[in-house]
Amino acid sequence: MAGALEFAAQQLQWQRGLVHVQQREWQQAADCFVAIAARTPDHVPALLKAAHALLQIDRYRDAHAYALKASGHLSAYPGLLVEACQTLRSFNESRPLLDLVAAADLELYAGDAVVLAELASLTSSVGDQVLARRLAELAVVADP
């Protein structure tokens, strides 16, 4: 029962955070997502949302730390690969971005040309043209 209550409380906190984002209440949004991440340190969606909200209130170092934490737990959230890479790119974190893409199971994205093209663009923007070309070729195969 306690687990169900904790989950419900976390869901409510998440919804509050999303409302604050929609209303551009960045401090309140950051508070919600940071609270979720404090209780569940590997909650990648909350870590990424916290990073975004913290950036909006000029807490660059804290936002950077949350972005890096998110990249360390991404294997459980393959659907967030592009968002995590975009966030890392905003911090000029080339190595973690490239490590994430290199470690990703690209078979998961084989049919998604949009994701593959975005990953190609991101990897190219941080200097790995070989990986970018490979991703672009996979995107073309996915959607000629």
C-alpha positions in Angstrom: 0.0 0.0 0.0 2.8 2.4 0.8 4.3 1.8 -2.6 1.1 2.7 -4.3 0.7 5.9 -2.2 4.3 6.9 -3.0 3.6 6.3 -6.7 0.5 8.4 -6.6 2.3 11.2 -4.8 5.0 11.1 -7.5 2.4 11.2 -10.3 0.8 14.2 -8.7 4.1 15.9 -8.3 4.9 15.2 -12.0 1.5 16.6 -13.1 2.1 19.8 -11.0 5.5 20.2 -12.6 4.1 19.9 -16.1 1.4 22.5 -15.2 4.2 24.9 -13.9 6.1 24.3 -17.2 3.1 25.2 -19.2 2.6 28.4 -17.2 6.3 29.1 -17.4 6.6 29.0 -13.6 10.1 27.7 -13.7 11.1 27.8 -10.1 8.0 25.8 -9.1 8.5 23.4 -12.0 12.1 22.9 -11.0 11.0 22.2 -7.4 8.6 19.5 -8.5 11.1 17.7 -10.8 13.9 18.0 -8.3 11.7 16.5 -5.6 10.9 13.5 -7.9 14.6 13.1 -8.7 15.5 13.2 -5.0 13.1 10.3 -4.3 13.9 8.4 -7.5 17.5 9.3 -8.6 17.2 7.3 -11.8 14.0 8.9 -13.0 15.3 10.2 -16.3 12.2 12.2 -17.3 12.3 14.1 -14.0 16.1 14.7 -14.3 15.7 16.1 -17.9 12.7 18.3 -16.9 14.6 19.5 -13.8 17.6 20.4 -16.0 15.4 22.3 -18.4 13.5 24.2 -15.6 16.7 25.0 -13.8 18.2 26.5 -16.9 15.3 28.8 -17.2 16.1 30.3 -13.8 19.8 30.6 -14.5 20.9 27.7 -12.3 23.3 26.5 -15.0 25.5 24.3 -12.7 22.5 22.5 -11.2 20.9 22.1 -14.6 24.2 20.7 -15.9 24.4 18.2 -13.1 20.9 16.9 -13.7 21.6 16.5 -17.4 24.7 14.5 -16.7 22.8 12.3 -14.1 20.1 11.7 -16.7 22.6 10.5 -19.3 23.9 7.9 -16.8 20.5 6.2 -16.5 19.2 6.4 -20.0 19.2 2.7 -20.8 15.9 2.3 -19.0 14.4 5.1 -21.1 15.3 4.6 -24.8 12.5 6.8 -25.9 14.3 9.8 -24.4 17.6 9.4 -26.2 17.0 12.4 -28.5 15.9 14.6 -25.7 18.8 13.6 -23.5 21.2 14.2 -26.4 19.7 17.6 -27.1 20.0 18.5 -23.5 23.7 17.4 -23.4 24.3 19.4 -26.6 22.9 22.5 -24.9 25.7 22.1 -22.3 28.4 21.4 -25.0 28.8 17.9 -23.5 30.1 16.2 -26.6 31.6 13.1 -25.0 28.6 12.0 -23.0 26.4 12.7 -26.0 28.5 10.6 -28.3 28.8 7.9 -25.6 25.0 7.7 -25.4 24.5 7.4 -29.1 27.3 4.9 -29.5 25.8 2.7 -26.7 22.2 3.0 -27.9 20.6 -0.1 -29.5 20.0 1.5 -32.9 17.7 -1.4 -33.8 15.1 0.2 -31.5 15.1 3.2 -33.9 15.4 1.3 -37.2 12.0 2.4 -38.5 12.2 5.9 -37.2 13.9 8.1 -39.7 13.1 11.3 -37.8 14.9 10.0 -34.6 17.9 8.8 -36.7 18.1 12.0 -38.6 18.1 14.0 -35.4 20.8 11.8 -33.9 22.8 12.3 -37.1 22.5 16.0 -36.8 23.4 16.0 -33.1 26.5 13.8 -33.6 27.6 15.8 -36.6 27.2 19.1 -34.5 29.7 17.7 -31.9 32.2 16.5 -34.5 31.7 12.8 -35.1 31.1 12.8 -38.8 31.6 9.0 -39.1 28.8 8.2 -36.6 26.6 11.0 -38.1 26.9 9.5 -41.6 26.1 6.0 -40.3 23.0 7.4 -38.6 22.0 9.4 -41.7 22.3 6.2 -43.8 20.1 4.4 -41.4 17.6 7.2 -41.6 17.5 6.9 -45.4 17.0 3.1 -45.1 14.1 3.8 -42.7 12.5 6.3 -45.0 13.9 6.6 -48.5 
